[in-house]
């Protein structure tokens, strides 16, 4: 049986109010990624500010030791929600199906409110980036239903893990 190739994953919580002590969504993602056998490369919390979000993620994209970036928060329509605006300009390619599938799955849990989710995904400099809403339920749905398989190098017929693992030679 093929062995999982652990990925180095950075987690960014976008919030004007959360701290590490109150960041349950970030905790949920970290618990799930480490339980799956991946490595937490870095964790940060930044306010809902398009330029601060973009600066952190751009730094992680440029770091060859970070293969995946997961963000939580800032994907709605209220006030300062600006995560998609911060991230989409960084993408070399957009993963259209991520947001579409996330909203489809989320609809089973929260009904029509799912249309207010602006979850996005993309690829930049051989780093995959996924932006999830800030609720723990959304993070659970995103990880359990989509990311766990797509970040598993053993998942067939295809996965994003093999795009970001340099020794696989499929990135770029």
N, C-alpha and C positions, 0 to 999 in steps of 0.2 A: 504494500500500500504506500502511496506517495505521502511524503511528509509535508506538513504546512511550512511554508517559508514565511517567517514572521516579518511583518512590515513595521517600520518606525512611523508612528502616527502622532501628529500634533493636534491638540484640542484647544480651540479658542471659543470662549463664551463671550458673547456680545451683550452687554447689559449696563445700564446706568446705575443699577441698584445692587447687583449680586456681588458677593465676596466668595472666597474659597469656602468659607464656612456655610454659605447659603446656596451654593451653586449645585443644585441637585441634578440639573440636566448635564452639566459637565461631568459630574460624578457618574451618572448613568452611562455615558459614552465610555469613560475610562474603565469602569467595571466590566463592561461588555467587551471592549477591545482587548483588555488584558486576559479576561477569561477565555477568549478565542485564541490566545497564544501570541498576540501582537505586543509591541513594545510602545509605551508612552514616551515619545521623544521630548515633548514639551507641553506645558499647559499655561495658558494665560487668560486673563479676563480684561477686556477693554470696553470702554463706553461705546454707546451707539453713535459713533462718529466715523463717517465714511473714510476719512484719511487715516485715522488711527487703525481701523480694521485693515485697510489696504496695506499699510506699512508693515504690520505684523505678518500678514499672509505673504506679501512679496518677499519678506526676509526668509520665511520658511520655504517658499518656492525656490529661492536661490541656494538653499542649504542642501547639498547632495545627500545628507544623512536623514532627511525627512522625505518620506515617500507619499504620505497621505496627510491632508489637512481636513479636519472635521470642525465645522463651526456650528454653534447653537445660539439662536437668538437673532433678532433684528430682521426677520424675514416677513413680517406682517405689513400692514398698511398704516399703522398709527404713527403719530409724531415723528420720532427720529429713526424709525426702522429703515436701515440703509445697507444691510449686508449684501443683497444682490447687486446694488450699485457699486459697492466697494470691490466686489469680487469679479463680476462679469468682464470688466475691462482687462483683467489679468489673464483670462482664459485664452489659450491657443485654440482650443476646441471646446465647445459646449456639449455637455451630455444631456441632450434634450429629454431623453427617456427617464432620467432620474426624477426630475420634478413632476413629470406626467404620472409616472408610476407611484411616486410618493403620495400625490394627491388622490389617486385612485384608491390606494390602500387606506389612507387617512379618512376618506369618505365613509368607510364602514364604521369608523369610530366616532367621528364628530359631525357626520352629515354634510350639509351644504356649506358649513363654515370652512371646509377644506379649500374652497375657492380663494380664501384670503391668504393661503400659504404661498409664499414665493420661494419655496425650496428650489435650489439650483445646484448643478454640478458641472464641473469642467476639468480640463486637463491643461496644465501649464508647466513647461520645462520638466516633463516626465514626473510630475506630481499630480495626483488626483485630489480634487477639492470638492467637498460636499457641504452645503449649507442647509442646516435643519432648523426648524422652528425651535423656540426656547422652552417648550414644555417637555417635561420628562416623558410624557406619553408619546410625543412626536419623536423624541430621540430613541425610545424603545422601538417604535414602529420602523423608523428609518434603519436602525441597526439590524433588528431581528428579521425584517422582511426583505431588505435590499443589501445593506452594506456587509453583513456577515458573509454572505455568499460571494459578493463581488470583490471582496478583499481577501478571499481565500484562494490561494494559488492552485488548489486542487479542484476548484469548481469548474465543471464543464457544461456547455461547450466553450464558454469563454468567461473571462473575468478581468477586472482592472488590475489585480495584483501583478499579473504577468507583464503588464505594460510598464510598471514602475520598478521592476526588479532588474537592475542592470545586467546581471549575469544571464538573464533570459534573452537578452539581445532584441527584445521586441519593443522597447520604448523609443521615443523620439519622433 
